Amino acid sequence: MTLNTYEDEQYAVQQIRDGRQKIYDQLSKLIVGQEVVIEQLLISLFAGGNCLITGAPGLAKTLLVRSIAEVFDLNFRRIQFTPDLMPADITGTEILQETDSGARSMQFVKGPIFANVVLADEINRTPPKTQAALLEAMQEHQVTVAGVSYQLEEPFFVLATQNPIEMEGTYPLPEAQLDRFMFNVKIDYLSQDEEVKVVQQTTSEFKQTIDKLFTAEDVRRFHGTVKNVPVAEDLVRFAVQIADASRPGRSGAPDFVNQYVNWGAGLRAAQNLILGAKARALFCGRSHVNLDDVKSLAHPVLRHRILPSYRAEAEGVTVEKIIDQLLAHVPAPQLGNQ
């Protein structure tokens, strides 16, 4: 389909608006509950960001990510990170090949990172050198082997999981590398009724299949459309003020931040709050951003960018409580009737 820029954007807006319920209908064939988690993952996909997923084992993280990839007809690869995994195991390596004529040459064999959707399972179980290879690919959308750069497929979407229970013998990501993830999505246990439904589905011989609703080209078009969503300057300032208020030691920092925070959110926090709010607005069928779009994404944007102090841990003050206090502390802009 050949469209001019305006028609292309309007077509993408209509696709997102009309496709929301269809996406949920398809995912509900295999995924029970987790509506908030699904929304945050889709917002990140539409905005062109990457996600860190935190949750206990057995909560269908892999199934969820694979199902989203199927809905959008994207290539999916899962990488199980282990202590002995090397950078070449994910990026690819050069091998010596012999032709029919007997000549020999080096040929690059692509690794599993060459996919549209990459699930990096338990990223904190592999050494920093391998973590850095993945994070470099996330940032540059390319890998370099033997001095030659290879472009990754677009769209390129990384979802990295961390197991919050077993932290012994792991390699926690430094704050600077955590900052590269747009969201930290938290997956919790289902209710009893939802677990009953899961058990019934997974112990039955009947298997559901997911229909493909979009293409990789559609997702690439969504990225540009999201960036063109208008947002009021007061909302941008509100996002910046939330990030700024989380930084201890600064003039005007609230007392609870100075007491309970060692390190606050950087510039990427405000950027991702606004970019995510734009995607959420489209996903909700609106062509403009409102206050709820920004506030609803504060937790996934900030929970991996704020480092609580030892005092906070000793007094049971979690990062979630700190974010709640930040939202209560920063005055919301008066935008009229939205």
C-alpha positions in Angstrom: 0.0 0.0 0.0 1.5 3.4 -1.1 0.4 6.3 1.0 1.6 9.9 1.4 2.9 10.9 4.9 -0.4 12.3 6.2 -2.5 9.3 4.9 0.2 6.9 6.2 -0.1 8.4 9.7 -3.9 8.5 9.7 -3.9 4.8 8.5 -1.6 3.9 11.4 -3.8 5.8 13.9 -6.8 4.0 12.7 -5.0 0.6 12.8 -4.0 1.1 16.4 -7.5 2.4 17.5 -9.3 -0.4 15.8 -6.8 -3.1 16.6 -6.7 -2.8 20.4 -9.6 -5.1 21.2 -8.6 -7.5 18.4 -5.1 -7.8 19.9 -6.6 -8.6 23.4 -9.0 -11.1 21.8 -6.1 -13.0 20.2 -3.8 -12.9 23.2 -6.7 -14.0 25.5 -6.7 -17.3 23.6 -3.5 -18.2 25.4 -2.9 -15.6 28.1 -5.2 -15.3 31.1 -5.4 -12.0 32.9 -2.3 -9.7 33.0 -4.1 -6.9 31.1 -1.9 -4.2 32.6 1.3 -6.1 31.7 0.1 -6.6 28.2 -0.8 -2.9 27.8 2.7 -1.9 29.0 4.4 -4.3 26.6 2.4 -3.2 23.7 3.0 0.5 24.5 6.7 -0.2 24.5 6.5 -2.0 21.2 4.5 0.8 19.6 7.0 3.4 21.0 10.1 1.4 19.8 11.4 0.8 23.3 12.7 -2.3 25.2 11.4 -3.9 28.4 12.8 -5.4 31.5 10.3 -8.0 32.9 10.5 -8.9 36.5 8.5 -11.8 37.9 8.7 -15.2 39.5 9.2 -18.4 37.4 6.1 -20.0 35.8 4.1 -16.8 35.1 4.0 -17.4 31.3 6.5 -14.6 30.4 7.8 -16.6 27.4 4.4 -17.5 26.2 3.2 -13.9 26.5 6.2 -12.5 24.5 5.9 -15.2 21.8 2.2 -14.6 21.5 2.7 -10.8 21.0 5.3 -11.6 18.3 2.7 -13.9 16.6 0.0 -11.2 16.6 2.4 -8.8 14.8 3.9 -11.5 12.6 7.4 -10.8 13.9 10.3 -13.2 14.1 10.8 -14.4 17.6 13.9 -15.9 19.3 14.5 -16.8 22.9 18.0 -16.8 24.5 18.5 -18.5 27.8 21.3 -16.6 29.5 23.7 -18.7 31.5 27.0 -18.1 33.3 29.0 -19.7 30.4 27.2 -17.8 27.6 29.6 -15.8 25.4 28.9 -12.7 23.3 29.4 -14.6 20.1 26.6 -17.0 21.2 24.1 -14.3 20.8 25.6 -12.0 18.1 27.0 -14.6 15.8 30.5 -15.6 14.7 32.7 -16.0 11.7 33.4 -19.5 10.5 35.8 -20.8 7.8 34.0 -22.0 4.8 35.3 -24.0 1.8 33.7 -23.5 -1.6 33.3 -26.1 -4.3 36.4 -24.8 -6.0 38.5 -25.4 -2.9 38.8 -21.7 -1.9 38.4 -20.8 1.7 36.8 -17.7 3.2 35.4 -16.4 6.4 31.6 -16.3 6.5 29.5 -14.7 9.2 26.8 -16.9 10.8 24.1 -14.8 12.4 23.3 -15.4 16.0 19.8 -15.5 17.7 19.8 -11.7 18.2 18.9 -11.3 14.5 15.2 -11.4 15.1 12.4 -8.8 15.5 11.5 -9.9 19.0 14.3 -11.2 21.3 13.5 -12.6 24.7 16.6 -12.5 26.9 15.7 -14.9 29.6 17.3 -14.3 33.0 19.7 -11.7 31.7 21.3 -11.3 35.2 22.7 -14.8 35.0 25.3 -14.1 32.4 28.6 -12.2 32.9 28.8 -8.4 32.1 30.7 -9.0 28.9 27.8 -10.9 27.4 25.2 -8.5 28.9 27.1 -5.6 27.2 26.9 -7.3 23.8 23.1 -7.5 24.1 22.8 -3.9 25.4 25.0 -2.5 22.7 22.8 -4.2 20.1 19.7 -2.7 21.8 21.3 0.8 21.6 22.8 0.7 18.2 20.5 -1.8 16.4 23.6 -3.4 15.0 26.4 -5.9 16.0 30.1 -5.6 15.0 32.1 -8.8 14.5 35.7 -8.7 13.3 35.4 -5.0 12.5 32.3 -5.5 10.3 29.0 -4.1 11.3 25.7 -5.9 10.6 22.4 -4.2 10.9 19.7 -5.9 12.9 16.2 -6.5 11.6 13.6 -3.8 12.1 11.6 -3.5 14.2 14.0 -4.8 16.9 12.4 -5.3 20.3 14.2 -6.8 23.4 12.4 -8.1 26.4 14.8 -9.2 29.2 13.6 -11.1 32.2 15.0 -11.2 35.7 14.1 -13.7 38.4 13.7 -11.7 41.6 13.9 -14.7 43.9 17.3 -16.3 43.3 19.9 -13.5 43.3 22.9 -15.6 44.4 25.5 -16.1 41.7 24.0 -13.5 39.4 25.4 -10.4 37.7 22.9 -7.5 38.4 22.8 -5.0 35.6 24.4 -1.6 36.5 22.1 1.4 36.8 23.5 2.9 33.6 22.5 -0.3 31.6 19.1 -0.6 33.3 18.5 2.9 32.1 18.4 1.7 28.5 15.2 -0.2 29.1 12.1 1.9 28.6 10.0 0.0 31.1 10.5 -2.4 34.0 7.3 -4.4 33.8 6.3 -6.3 36.9 4.4 -9.6 36.5 2.6 -10.8 39.6 0.7 -14.0 40.4 -2.8 -14.5 39.0 -5.9 -14.7 41.1 -7.3 -18.2 42.0 -10.0 -18.0 39.4 -7.5 -17.0 36.7 -5.2 -19.9 37.8 -8.1 -22.3 37.6 -8.7 -21.2 34.0 -5.0 -21.6 33.2 -4.8 -25.1 34.6 -7.9 -26.1 32.6 -6.4 -24.7 29.4 -3.0 -26.1 29.8 -4.1 -29.6 30.8 -6.5 -29.9 27.8 -5.7 -31.5 24.5 -7.3 -28.6 22.6 -4.8 -26.0 21.5 -5.6 -22.4 20.5 -3.8 -20.7 17.7 -3.2 -16.9 17.3 -4.2 -15.0 14.1 -1.7 -12.6 12.6 -3.2 -9.1 12.7 -0.3 -6.8 11.7 3.1 -6.9 9.9 6.6 -5.7 10.7 5.9 -2.8 8.3 2.9 -1.8 10.4 5.0 -1.7 13.5 7.6 0.5 11.9 4.9 2.9 10.8 3.5 2.9 14.4 6.9 4.1 15.6 6.8 7.2 13.5 3.1 7.9 14.2 3.6 7.7 18.0 6.3 10.4 17.8 4.0 12.8 16.0 1.3 12.7 18.7 0.9 16.2 20.2 1.6 16.8 23.9 1.1 19.9 25.9 4.3 21.6 27.2 2.8 21.5 30.8 2.7 17.7 30.6 6.3 17.5 29.4 7.3 19.8 32.3 5.3 17.6 34.7 7.3 14.5 33.5 10.6 16.4 33.9 9.5 17.5 37.4 8.8 14.0 38.5 12.2 12.8 37.3 13.9 15.8 38.9 12.1 15.4 42.2 13.5 11.8 42.5 17.1 13.1 42.7 18.4 13.5 46.3 20.6 16.4 47.3 19.2 18.8 44.7 17.6 22.1 45.6 13.9 21.5 46.4 14.2 17.8 46.6 11.5 16.4 49.0 12.6 15.2 52.4 11.5 11.6 51.7 13.8 11.5 48.6 16.8 12.8 50.6 16.1 10.1 53.2 15.2 7.1 51.1 16.9 7.5 47.7 20.6 7.0 46.9 20.2 7.7 43.2 17.4 9.2 41.2 16.1 9.0 37.6 18.0 10.6 34.7 16.9 12.3 31.6 15.7 9.1 29.9 13.0 8.8 32.5 11.2 12.0 31.3 11.8 11.1 27.7 10.2 7.6 28.2 7.3 9.0 30.2 6.3 11.2 27.3 7.0 8.8 24.6 5.1 6.1 26.4 2.3 8.5 27.1 2.0 9.2 23.4 1.8 5.5 22.6 -0.8 5.0 25.3 -2.9 7.8 24.0 -3.1 6.2 20.6 -3.7 2.8 22.1 -6.7 4.3 24.0 -8.1 5.8 20.8 -7.0 9.4 21.5 -5.0 11.7 19.3 -3.5 13.7 22.2 -1.8 12.9 25.5 -3.6 13.5 28.8 -2.4 13.6 32.4 -3.5 10.0 33.1 -1.3 8.7 30.3 1.8 10.1 32.0 0.9 9.2 35.6 -0.1 5.6 34.7 3.4 4.9 33.3 5.3 6.4 36.2 5.9 3.0 37.9 7.2 1.0 34.9 9.4 3.9 33.9 10.8 4.8 37.3 11.0 1.5 39.3 14.4 0.5 37.7 15.7 4.1 37.6 15.4 4.9 41.3 17.9 3.3 43.7 16.5 3.1 47.3 18.9 3.7 50.2 19.8 1.3 52.9 17.6 3.2 55.2 14.7 2.7 52.9 15.3 -1.1 52.9 15.6 -1.1 56.7 12.4 0.7 57.2 10.5 -1.2 54.5 10.1 1.7 52.1 9.9 0.1 48.6 10.6 1.9 45.3 6.9 1.5 44.6 6.1 3.6 47.7 8.7 6.2 46.7 7.1 6.6 43.3 3.6 6.9 44.8 5.0 9.7 47.0 6.6 11.4 44.0 3.3 11.5 42.2 1.6 12.9 45.3 4.4 15.5 45.8 4.7 16.9 42.3 1.7 19.2 41.5 -0.3 18.1 38.5 -0.7 20.6 35.7 -4.1 22.2 35.2 -4.9 21.3 31.6 -8.7 22.0 31.5 -11.2 19.4 30.4 -9.5 16.5 28.6 
